């Protein structure tokens, strides 16, 4: 079996930045407001100097970001309640005030890694036998906080892979609350240990699908005997926090895919959205869209979360619940199997397991299907993205962690009708971090969050050293022929 390395690649680019709201001193306990002090300094500044600074700020930011005037105005409005007497600001004062509460963030200033490849929603303008690919990227910025970015590539008819230029400026989505189903909300509360008598009473007053506003109405309808108890505050807040953890993130349709950025929104993911594994999913009704799981990290705990999208422009983000939704690295199957949603997982932290779901959000653990068997995977095993359907079975790329915390790629084959059965596996690694692949932000790591099949070839974008992206390919028949029972 020969795996081929291609010259295509992506490196992290510190110039890919977003401008976002910045609150000086945030998180520090203090009895005085730094916001009020900063506003006072802006208002006290000489008019000519303020106008000159405003012009400089707008000119500099406009070279790197779109909609600068709107951004500065929005950030100024966010702190306007601290203006003494609510005095009217001049345009220059508003721009400088907004700039005082704006900071640039280099989304991949530290590293770029762990790509996931799927068929692009647009195949326009391609020649015969070509395929446009969408690649989700783990972008690591200041503080080792991970976000989800995108790139685009084309597989040509001659067996080459070309990354298209990545778009700038980067665009952040419009974020708003998402709806819940009552059953999912109840299971999520139970999963977190918040299904109290008060929560059960609220659930009984909710419609089958509800918004955050409808949850607030149900809370208002609680009997006084429950709502006024001294211990009612924490379960009430837990329900509000739970409801707010689901959100929509929508981009303008004109924004190029590679210019879209998903940054952490909810408290559960505020230290990172890690290792998104995307799949082009076909539902029971034949409708095709995109789904992904990623690991939410809050600085202490991790949790798998779900992204659904019809077109990689509108994203709905929800938490996953149930005994099958634990630990890192869930990977969804691209279609229902036996009428159920299936996913590969690693609920115990070291073995590959299978999870099943009726609705795609509440998951049951179906048990371990594959354990480490070779020395190059002796520490732990996991998947490297969604299973790929072949005539021989479900082909799954795996990662094994061996001595010196070395991450290598392997492969297993699952039965097409009963994916709990492993019918073949590689005895030797498919790819190891040797020679030019050894060093990086995290040495001795080759890792992928999803390959794509095209015309009999498995294309594998790989994160090298948690630092950069490189691309490899191998014949699918070659891989399957190399598997051992």
C-alpha positions in Angstrom: 0.0 0.0 0.0 1.4 3.4 -1.1 0.2 6.6 0.6 1.1 9.7 -1.5 1.9 13.1 -0.1 0.8 16.1 -2.1 2.5 19.5 -2.3 -0.7 21.2 -1.2 -0.8 22.6 2.3 -2.0 25.3 4.7 0.0 27.1 7.4 -1.4 29.2 10.2 -1.6 32.8 9.4 -1.4 35.4 12.2 -2.9 38.0 9.8 -6.2 36.3 9.8 -7.9 38.4 12.5 -11.4 39.3 13.7 -12.3 42.5 15.6 -14.6 41.9 18.6 -15.9 43.5 21.7 -13.3 44.0 24.4 -14.1 44.8 28.0 -11.0 45.9 30.0 -10.7 44.3 33.4 -13.3 41.7 32.6 -13.4 39.0 35.2 -11.7 41.1 37.9 -13.6 41.8 41.1 -13.7 45.6 41.7 -16.1 48.1 43.2 -15.4 50.7 40.6 -16.1 50.7 36.9 -13.1 51.0 34.5 -15.7 51.5 31.7 -16.9 54.7 33.3 -13.3 56.0 33.7 -12.5 55.2 30.0 -15.6 57.0 28.8 -14.7 60.0 30.9 -11.3 60.2 29.3 -12.7 60.0 25.9 -15.2 62.8 26.6 -12.4 64.9 28.1 -10.1 64.6 25.1 -9.5 67.7 22.9 -11.8 67.7 20.0 -9.1 68.0 17.3 -7.1 65.2 18.8 -10.2 63.0 19.1 -11.1 63.6 15.5 -7.6 62.8 14.3 -7.6 59.6 16.4 -11.0 58.5 15.1 -9.8 59.0 11.5 -6.7 56.9 12.2 -8.6 54.1 13.8 -11.2 53.9 11.1 -8.5 54.0 8.4 -6.4 51.3 10.0 -9.3 48.9 10.8 -10.9 49.4 7.4 -7.8 47.8 5.8 -8.4 44.6 7.7 -12.1 44.4 8.4 -15.5 45.0 6.8 -18.2 47.2 8.3 -15.8 49.1 10.6 -18.2 52.0 11.2 -21.0 49.7 12.3 -18.7 47.7 14.5 -17.4 50.7 16.4 -20.8 52.2 16.8 -22.2 48.9 18.2 -19.3 48.6 20.7 -19.9 52.2 21.8 -23.6 51.5 22.3 -22.7 48.5 24.4 -21.2 50.8 27.1 -23.4 53.8 26.5 -25.4 53.3 29.7 -22.2 54.4 31.6 -22.2 57.9 30.0 -23.0 60.4 32.7 -26.2 62.2 31.9 -26.4 60.2 28.7 -24.7 63.1 26.9 -24.7 62.9 23.1 -21.5 61.9 21.5 -19.9 63.4 18.4 -19.2 61.0 15.6 -15.5 61.2 16.4 -16.1 60.5 20.1 -18.3 57.5 19.2 -15.6 56.1 17.0 -12.9 56.5 19.6 -15.1 55.1 22.4 -16.0 52.1 20.2 -12.3 51.5 19.5 -11.5 51.6 23.2 -13.8 48.6 23.6 -12.6 46.7 20.5 -9.7 44.3 20.2 -8.3 42.3 17.3 -8.0 38.5 17.8 -5.8 36.4 15.6 -7.9 33.3 15.2 -5.0 31.1 14.1 -2.2 33.0 15.6 -0.8 29.9 17.4 -1.7 27.0 15.1 -3.9 25.5 12.4 -4.7 21.8 12.5 -7.1 18.8 12.5 -9.0 19.3 9.2 -12.3 17.7 8.2 -13.2 17.3 4.5 -16.7 17.1 3.0 -18.2 17.7 -0.4 -18.6 21.4 -1.0 -22.2 22.7 -1.3 -21.3 24.3 -4.6 -19.8 22.3 -7.5 -20.3 25.1 -10.1 -17.6 25.9 -12.6 -15.8 22.6 -12.4 -14.7 20.3 -15.2 -15.5 16.6 -15.6 -14.3 14.4 -12.7 -13.4 17.3 -10.5 -14.7 17.9 -7.0 -14.8 21.0 -4.8 -14.1 20.2 -1.2 -15.0 22.1 2.0 -12.5 21.7 4.8 -13.3 22.6 8.4 -10.2 23.7 10.4 -9.3 23.9 14.0 -7.9 27.4 14.4 -5.9 28.0 17.6 -5.4 31.5 18.8 -4.3 33.4 21.9 -4.7 31.4 25.1 -4.8 28.2 23.1 -8.5 28.9 22.4 -9.9 26.9 19.4 -12.4 28.2 16.9 -13.8 26.6 13.7 -12.7 28.1 10.3 -13.0 26.8 6.8 -11.0 26.4 3.6 -11.9 25.3 0.1 -10.0 23.0 -2.3 -10.5 21.3 -5.7 -9.5 17.7 -6.5 -8.7 17.8 -10.2 -9.3 15.1 -12.9 -5.5 14.2 -12.9 -5.4 13.3 -9.2 -4.1 16.6 -7.7 -5.4 18.7 -4.8 -5.3 22.5 -4.9 -6.3 24.7 -2.0 -8.1 27.8 -3.1 -7.1 31.2 -1.7 -8.6 31.9 1.7 -10.8 34.9 1.8 -10.4 38.0 3.9 -11.7 39.9 5.7 -13.0 37.3 8.1 -16.7 37.4 8.9 -18.4 36.6 12.2 -22.0 35.3 12.2 -25.2 36.8 13.5 -25.9 34.9 16.7 -29.3 34.3 18.2 -31.0 31.8 20.4 -32.1 28.4 19.0 -35.2 26.4 19.7 -35.3 23.2 21.8 -37.6 20.2 21.8 -39.1 19.5 25.2 -37.8 16.0 25.3 -34.2 17.0 24.4 -34.3 19.8 27.0 -35.5 17.4 29.7 -32.8 14.9 28.9 -30.2 17.6 28.9 -31.3 18.7 32.3 -31.2 15.1 33.5 -27.8 14.6 32.0 -26.4 17.6 34.0 -28.2 16.6 37.2 -30.7 19.5 37.0 -34.0 17.7 36.6 -35.5 18.8 39.9 -39.2 19.0 40.9 -39.2 22.6 39.9 -37.7 21.8 36.5 -40.3 19.0 36.0 -43.1 21.6 36.7 -41.6 23.9 34.1 -41.3 21.2 31.5 -44.9 20.3 31.9 -45.8 23.9 30.9 -43.6 24.0 27.7 -44.8 23.3 24.2 -43.2 20.5 22.2 -40.8 23.0 20.7 -40.0 26.2 22.5 -37.8 29.3 22.5 -36.0 31.1 25.3 -38.9 33.5 25.5 -41.3 30.6 26.0 -39.2 29.2 28.7 -39.3 32.5 30.5 -43.1 32.5 30.2 -43.2 29.0 31.7 -41.0 30.1 34.6 -43.5 33.0 35.3 -46.3 30.5 35.4 -44.8 28.4 38.2 -46.9 28.2 41.3 -45.7 30.5 44.1 -45.1 27.4 46.3 -42.3 26.4 44.0 -41.0 29.7 42.6 -40.6 31.4 46.0 -38.7 28.6 47.8 -35.2 29.6 49.0 -33.7 26.7 46.9 -35.5 27.6 43.7 -32.8 30.1 42.4 -30.2 27.6 41.2 -32.5 25.2 39.3 -34.2 28.3 37.7 -30.8 29.7 36.6 -29.7 26.2 35.4 -32.7 26.0 33.1 -31.9 29.5 31.7 -28.3 28.6 31.1 -29.3 25.4 29.5 -31.7 27.1 27.1 -29.1 29.7 26.2 -26.5 27.1 25.3 -28.3 26.3 22.0 -27.9 29.0 19.4 -28.0 29.9 15.7 -25.0 31.3 13.9 -25.9 32.7 10.4 -23.6 34.3 7.8 -24.6 36.6 5.0 -25.0 34.4 1.8 -22.4 36.5 0.0 -19.7 35.6 2.5 -17.2 33.1 1.0 -16.9 29.9 2.9 -13.3 30.4 3.7 -14.1 33.9 5.2 -16.6 32.4 7.8 -15.5 31.9 11.4 -17.3 30.2 14.3 -15.9 31.5 17.6 -17.0 30.3 21.0 -20.3 31.7 22.1 -21.7 29.7 25.1 -20.0 29.4 28.5 -19.6 25.6 27.9 -17.2 26.3 25.0 -15.6 29.6 26.0 -12.1 28.0 26.1 -12.5 26.3 22.8 -14.5 24.6 20.0 -12.2 21.7 19.2 -11.8 19.1 16.4 -15.1 19.5 14.4 -15.9 16.3 12.5 -18.1 17.2 9.6 -20.2 14.8 7.5 -22.6 15.3 4.5 -25.7 13.7 6.0 -28.7 12.3 4.1 -31.8 11.9 6.2 -34.6 9.4 6.0 -36.5 11.9 3.8 -33.7 12.0 1.3 -32.7 15.6 2.2 -29.0 16.2 2.3 -27.3 18.7 4.7 -24.3 18.9 6.9 -23.7 17.8 10.5 -20.7 17.9 12.7 -19.7 17.1 16.3 -17.1 19.0 18.1 -15.6 19.1 21.6 -16.7 22.1 23.8 -14.2 23.0 26.4 -14.8 25.5 29.3 -11.4 25.4 30.8 -12.2 22.4 33.0 -14.8 20.1 31.5 -15.3 18.8 28.0 -18.6 17.9 26.2 -19.5 16.8 22.7 -21.8 19.2 20.8 -23.7 19.1 17.5 -23.7 21.4 14.5 -26.4 21.1 11.9 -26.4 23.2 8.7 -28.2 23.0 5.3 -25.5 24.8 3.4 -22.5 25.6 5.6 -23.9 29.2 5.8 -26.5 28.7 8.5 -25.5 26.8 11.6 -27.5 25.5 14.6 -25.5 24.5 17.6 -26.9 22.1 20.3 -25.6 20.0 23.1 -25.7 16.2 22.9 -27.0 14.1 25.8 -27.2 10.5 26.9 -24.8 7.7 27.9 -23.3 7.7 24.4 -22.4 11.4 24.4 -19.3 11.6 26.6 -15.7 12.3 26.1 -14.1 13.6 22.9 -14.2 12.6 19.2 -17.8 11.6 18.3 -18.0 11.0 14.5 -21.4 10.7 12.8 -22.4 8.2 10.1 -23.5 9.8 6.9 -26.9 8.2 6.9 -29.3 6.2 9.1 -28.4 2.5 9.5 -31.3 0.3 10.5 -33.5 3.4 11.0 -31.1 4.8 13.6 -28.5 7.6 13.8 -25.1 6.0 14.5 -21.9 7.5 15.7 -18.4 6.3 16.7 -17.3 7.5 20.1 -14.8 6.9 22.8 -16.9 7.0 25.9 -14.2 5.4 28.2 -11.3 7.5 26.8 -9.3 4.8 25.2 -11.5 2.4 23.1 -13.6 3.0 20.0 -17.3 2.5 20.8 -20.6 2.8 19.0 -23.5 5.1 19.9 -27.1 5.0 18.7 -29.8 7.6 18.6 -33.4 8.0 17.5 -33.3 11.7 17.0 -29.6 12.5 16.6 -29.3 14.5 19.8 -30.0 11.9 22.6 -27.4 9.1 22.4 -27.2 5.6 23.9 -23.9 3.8 24.4 -24.0 0.6 22.3 -20.6 -0.7 23.7 -17.0 -1.0 22.7 -16.3 -2.3 19.2 -12.5 -2.0 19.0 -9.7 -1.9 21.5 -6.0 -1.1 21.1 -4.2 -4.2 19.8 -0.9 -2.9 18.4 2.1 -1.2 20.1 1.6 2.0 18.0 -1.9 2.3 19.6 -1.2 1.0 23.1 -2.2 4.2 24.9 -5.5 4.8 23.3 -7.6 4.6 20.1 -10.0 7.0 18.4 -11.6 7.7 15.1 -10.4 10.3 12.5 -13.8 11.3 11.2 -17.0 10.0 9.8 -17.1 6.5 8.4 -16.9 6.3 4.6 -19.3 3.9 2.9 -17.8 1.4 0.5 -19.1 -1.8 -1.1 -17.0 -3.8 1.4 -18.2 -2.0 4.5 -17.7 1.2 6.5 -14.1 2.4 6.2 -13.0 4.2 9.3 -9.7 6.1 9.7 -8.4 5.8 13.2 -5.7 7.4 15.3 -3.6 5.4 17.7 -1.4 6.9 20.4 1.7 5.0 21.2 5.1 5.4 22.9 6.3 9.0 23.3 2.7 10.2 22.8 3.0 9.5 19.1 -0.2 9.9 17.1 -0.4 7.7 14.0 -3.2 7.0 11.5 -4.7 3.6 11.0 -7.9 2.1 9.6 -10.6 -0.4 10.4 -13.6 -1.8 8.4 -17.0 -2.2 9.9 -19.8 -4.4 8.6 -22.1 -2.5 6.3 -25.4 -3.7 7.9 -24.1 -4.1 11.5 -21.4 -1.5 12.2 -20.8 -3.0 15.7 -18.8 -5.7 13.9 -15.2 -4.9 12.9 -14.4 -7.1 9.9 -10.9 -5.8 9.2 -8.1 -3.6 10.5 -4.6 -2.4 9.6 -1.8 -4.1 11.6 0.7 -1.3 10.7 0.0 2.5 10.7 -1.3 4.1 7.5 0.7 7.3 8.3 3.2 8.1 11.0 4.8 11.4 12.1 8.3 10.6 10.8 11.0 12.9 9.3 9.4 16.1 8.1 6.1 15.3 9.9 7.7 14.9 13.3 8.0 18.5 14.7 5.4 21.1 15.3 3.4 22.9 18.0 2.8 19.5 19.5 5.5 17.1 18.2 4.9 13.6 16.9 1.3 14.1 15.8 -0.5 13.4 12.6 -4.3 13.7 13.0 -7.3 14.1 10.8 -11.0 14.8 11.6 -12.3 13.5 8.3 -11.2 12.2 4.9 -13.2 12.3 1.6 -13.6 9.6 -1.1 -13.5 10.6 -4.8 -13.2 8.3 -7.8 -11.7 5.4 -5.9 -9.2 7.5 -3.9 -9.2 8.4 -0.3 -8.1 12.0 0.2 -6.8 12.7 3.7 -6.1 16.3 4.9 -3.9 15.9 7.9 -3.0 18.2 10.8 0.8 17.8 11.3 2.2 18.6 14.7 -1.0 20.4 15.7 0.6 23.2 13.6 -0.1 22.9 9.9 -2.2 21.1 7.2 -0.8 18.7 4.7 -2.7 16.4 2.2 -2.3 12.7 1.5 -4.1 10.2 -0.7 -4.3 6.5 -1.1 -6.4 4.1 -3.2 -9.4 2.8 -1.3 -9.0 -0.7 -2.8 -5.4 -0.7 -1.6 -6.4 0.1 2.0 -9.2 -2.5 2.0 -6.8 -5.1 0.5 -4.3 -4.4 3.3 -6.8 -5.0 6.1 -6.5 -8.2 8.2 -9.4 -10.0 9.9 
